[in-house]
Each structure stands twice: as C-alpha cells, then as structure tokens.
Amino acid sequence: MEAAIKSDSEIARDLLSGDEEAFTQFVNAFRARLSQYSYLMCGQREDAEEVAQETLLRVFESIDQLQDPDRLKAWVFRIAKNQCLMKRRKSIFAPSVELSIDEVNPAGEGNGRPIEIPDCNALPDDLLLTSELQEALARSIQSLPESYRSVVLLRDVEEFSTLDTAAILEITPESVRTRLHRARALLRQQLNDYLRNGGRPAWTPRPIQPEVMAGLHDAYRQMLSRRCQ
C-alpha cells in the first residue's frame, strides 16, 4: 500500500516537530525541483547546484519563521528566486546584457495583429516537467528574458497559481498573466520543430554529497534547538 501524499502544511508541521523522516523526504522531494528551476533560471549547472543547496540551507535555518504552513512550497520557491537573482549578479557565467521585456515580443504583437496561441491555457502536456524537461524546451526557456522565464517556470512547470506566482515574484497578478501570455507565444514559436518530435532529457543534478546533507541536517537541528529555547 502506497503512503499517502502529504500536504504542504503536513510537511511543514512534521519538519517543525523534529521528524527526521520528514527532513529526508523534504530534501529528496525538493532538491531535484529546485535544481531544475535554478538551472533554467541561472543557465549553468554549477550555479544551479549551489542555488539549490543554498535554498535548502535557508529553508532549514528559518522554517520556524514560516507563518502559513499551507504555503510551504510558495515560500520555498520565493527563497529560491531570491537566491537565483543573487547568484546571477555574482556568477562568472552571468550574461553581460539581459534582454528586457520590451525588447522581446512574439511575432504579430505590436503591429496591430492579434497573437494566435493555440490552447493558450497551458503548454503541451508532452513538454511539461515530469521528471525532466526536454532539452529543446530547456534551451527555449533559458533564451527567454528573465522576467518571462521566471513566470513560465513558476506557472507552467511548478504549477503555482497566478496569485502565488505574483506573490513569489512580487509583481501584480495582471503582470503575471501578461508575461505568461507573451512567454508561451515565444516558446511556441521556438518549439514548432519539437512539438512533433521528442528531445533528449535536459539535465539531472548530481546526487547530493554526504557532507552537504550533513550541513543541511546541522542547520535543521540548530533551528529545532532554537525553537526549544
């Protein structure tokens, strides 16, 4: 019999109660997703692994500050978003020039013709993240301006609601809708050749190293000790 899938609030409460099994489950569940998100945001594997590890460390250091256990996932990805931004500013891999929203528009936008986006409520099912993104989609997402890229990853990959995405990115819901609409149109233009053909997997992060796991566990235990004082 399979174990029931726990809700965010259950995971958060188990972590705060000192449940060692919950700690391991959380790391196993979130590290790969954070690594993939960070890889597509930062564009480099080395940066992505550092961002994922730093995000997990921040989570275990401060999860006792989470005010609403039901919003655990949104809280974690807001930390990841901030870590990505800091890493991109410092990374040797960071681009010298970042395209702005105004510099990239889907074909047909701004010239009086409406944009036609088939099935605009979602990206094609075969292109959504299951265990890994197809390589073609990964490259296309990475080519988007950061403002578009962050919205696509949160809405279409991590499946956050519009309101949660707006809260994580600290923008308005209307901005989320506008950026997502434009980003999906851009992706469809770039992926026409791939909609009928599968691509190779994008990237799988390396297994977490024992010393990294030990550091995360130390941060977790310190947080629990602080709560008991």
Helices and strands as residue ranges (DSSP letters): H 8-16, H 20-42, H 45-62, G 63-65, G 69-71, H 72-90, G 101-103, G 125-127, H 135-143, H 146-152, I 153-157, H 162-169, H 173-190, H 210-228
